[in-house]
Amino acid sequence: MPNHIASFESETGLAELRGDCARMAPHWVVPAKAAAAPVAPSLIHGVSVPPASAKLIDATAEYGG
């Protein structure tokens, strides 16, 4: 396992980044999560998927086989 020692510059940069994020966080509003209602396939129009993309998705275990 390699022995990584962070330089002072990278540690300072990380601390500055964390501080920036902490100051910005209150400005970000998380919208209320709306429940997605299922849509009947007959209501979906105008969607085209290239054959290569369809094959890729079909080969993915979570979506296809």
C-alpha positions in Angstrom: 0.0 0.0 0.0 1.5 3.3 -1.0 2.2 5.9 1.7 0.6 9.1 0.7 1.4 12.3 2.6 -0.7 15.3 1.7 1.2 18.5 1.1 0.4 21.5 3.2 -0.9 23.2 0.1 -3.5 20.5 -0.6 -4.6 20.4 3.0 -5.0 24.1 3.0 -7.0 23.9 -0.3 -9.2 21.2 1.1 -9.9 23.2 4.3 -10.7 26.3 2.1 -13.1 24.2 -0.1 -14.9 22.8 3.0 -15.3 26.3 4.4 -16.7 27.6 1.0 -19.2 24.7 1.0 -20.3 25.3 4.5 -20.9 29.0 3.7 -22.8 28.1 0.6 -25.0 25.3 2.0 -27.6 27.5 3.6 -28.2 29.1 0.1 -29.2 25.7 -1.4 -32.9 24.9 -1.0 -33.9 21.3 -1.2 -37.2 21.1 -2.9 -39.9 18.9 -1.4 -39.7 15.5 -3.0 -42.7 14.8 -5.1 -43.8 11.3 -5.5 -43.5 10.2 -9.2 -46.7 8.7 -10.5 -46.4 5.8 -12.9 -47.1 6.7 -16.5 -48.8 4.3 -18.8 -46.6 3.3 -21.8 -49.4 4.4 -24.2 -48.9 8.0 -22.9 -45.2 8.1 -23.8 -44.7 9.6 -27.3 -41.7 10.7 -29.3 -39.0 8.8 -27.5 -36.5 7.1 -29.7 -33.5 5.1 -28.5 -30.6 4.2 -30.9 -30.2 0.4 -31.3 -26.7 0.4 -29.7 -28.0 2.2 -26.6 -31.0 -0.2 -26.3 -28.6 -3.2 -26.5 -26.4 -1.7 -23.8 -29.4 -1.1 -21.5 -30.8 -4.5 -22.2 -27.5 -6.1 -21.2 -27.4 -4.2 -17.9 -28.6 -6.5 -15.1 -30.6 -3.7 -13.3 -32.6 -2.9 -16.5 -32.5 -5.8 -18.8 -31.1 -9.3 -18.6 
